[in-house]
Amino acid sequence: MTIFTDDYEMSKEVARAVRILVPATAFFMRNLASIVDVTELSEGDDEYDYFIRVPADRLHEMDQRIVDLACTVQEQFGVTITIMPIPVAG
């Protein structure tokens, strides 16, 4: 939950970004959950927003589905969310 004090004024640019980013992230996460186990999701580094561990034998299939989802988010919301699948023993 975010609480703002009376003396805080959010710029129009920040308010616009929040109005776009929040629904885009919710859409991304909701649809990502149908592709991978989101409990394996972790914060990424400077280059990626998130890392996700996936079974190595399904890496190609899941990677393609994740890329398709990221493209959908980009097209619908104008937001780029990057995620890197990390192959693990399945």
C-alpha positions in Angstrom: 0.0 0.0 0.0 1.2 3.5 -0.8 0.3 6.4 1.5 0.9 10.0 0.5 1.2 12.9 2.8 -0.6 16.2 2.2 2.6 17.9 1.2 3.6 15.4 -1.5 2.7 16.4 -5.1 3.2 13.7 -7.7 4.2 15.1 -11.1 2.0 14.4 -14.0 4.7 12.2 -15.6 5.0 10.0 -12.6 1.2 9.7 -12.2 0.9 8.8 -15.9 3.7 6.2 -15.5 2.0 4.6 -12.5 -1.4 4.5 -14.3 0.3 2.6 -17.2 2.8 0.5 -15.3 0.5 -1.0 -12.7 -2.0 -2.5 -15.1 0.7 -3.6 -17.4 2.6 -5.4 -14.7 -0.6 -7.0 -13.4 -1.5 -8.2 -16.9 2.0 -9.6 -17.4 2.0 -11.4 -14.0 -1.5 -12.9 -14.4 -0.6 -14.3 -17.9 2.9 -15.4 -16.8 1.4 -17.6 -14.1 -0.2 -19.7 -16.9 3.2 -20.3 -18.4 5.6 -20.8 -15.5 5.6 -21.3 -11.7 5.7 -17.7 -10.6 6.9 -18.7 -7.2 10.3 -19.2 -8.9 10.3 -15.5 -10.0 13.1 -13.3 -8.6 14.3 -9.8 -9.1 16.5 -9.3 -12.1 19.6 -7.2 -12.6 20.2 -4.0 -14.5 19.4 -5.6 -17.8 16.3 -7.7 -16.8 13.3 -6.9 -14.6 12.9 -10.5 -13.5 14.6 -13.9 -13.6 12.6 -17.1 -13.6 13.8 -20.7 -13.1 12.4 -23.1 -15.7 13.0 -26.8 -16.4 15.9 -27.1 -18.9 14.0 -29.5 -21.1 11.2 -26.9 -21.6 13.4 -23.8 -21.9 12.8 -23.2 -25.6 9.0 -23.6 -25.4 8.7 -21.4 -22.3 11.1 -18.8 -23.5 9.1 -18.4 -26.7 5.8 -18.1 -24.7 7.4 -15.5 -22.4 8.7 -13.5 -25.4 5.2 -13.6 -26.9 3.7 -12.3 -23.6 6.3 -9.5 -23.4 5.5 -8.5 -26.9 1.7 -8.4 -26.1 2.4 -6.2 -23.1 4.5 -3.9 -25.3 1.8 -3.6 -27.9 -1.1 -3.2 -25.5 0.5 -0.9 -22.8 3.6 0.5 -24.4 5.7 -0.9 -21.6 8.6 -3.2 -21.9 8.9 -5.9 -19.2 12.0 -8.1 -19.5 12.4 -11.5 -18.0 15.2 -14.0 -18.4 14.4 -17.7 -18.0 17.2 -19.6 -16.1 17.3 -23.3 -17.0 17.5 -25.7 -14.1 17.4 -29.5 -13.9 13.9 -30.6 -14.4 
